[in-house]
């Protein structure tokens, strides 16, 4: 009988702990995913209506893009400036490093790899950044200006 009352006490205590745990409000973690941001096709990079905007190129299979994913998405969602994303997973418009400043047509444009970010003003590239570190520096500089 003594064993039975000990077992019942343990069961009741463990059940009340579970009930108490389930009554706590759950913190919902916001998962930043590419589907939350504006996407455009590669061919439309120089055709957006804004005077100045950014275009970020990423690949779903790129480890560096994955490292930058939450930073770049949260920055784009802050509405600092118009921001577009191009999924480069199945695209192959790559070339060797050269100065892209002033490029204004899709025929003359390519990226060095992913991740890659360009700033366009009046339908021409005025700045470009490639790699996690340079893009994070760009984000930090824009945030410090705000």
Secondary structure, DSSP 8 states (H G I E B T S, - for coil): -HHHHHHHHHHHHHHHHHHHHHHS---------GGGS-B--GGGTT--SSSEEEEEEE-TT-HHHHHHHHHHHHHHHTTSS-EEEEE-TT---B------TT--SGGG--BSSSSEEEEEETTEEEEEEESHHHHHHHHHHHHHH-
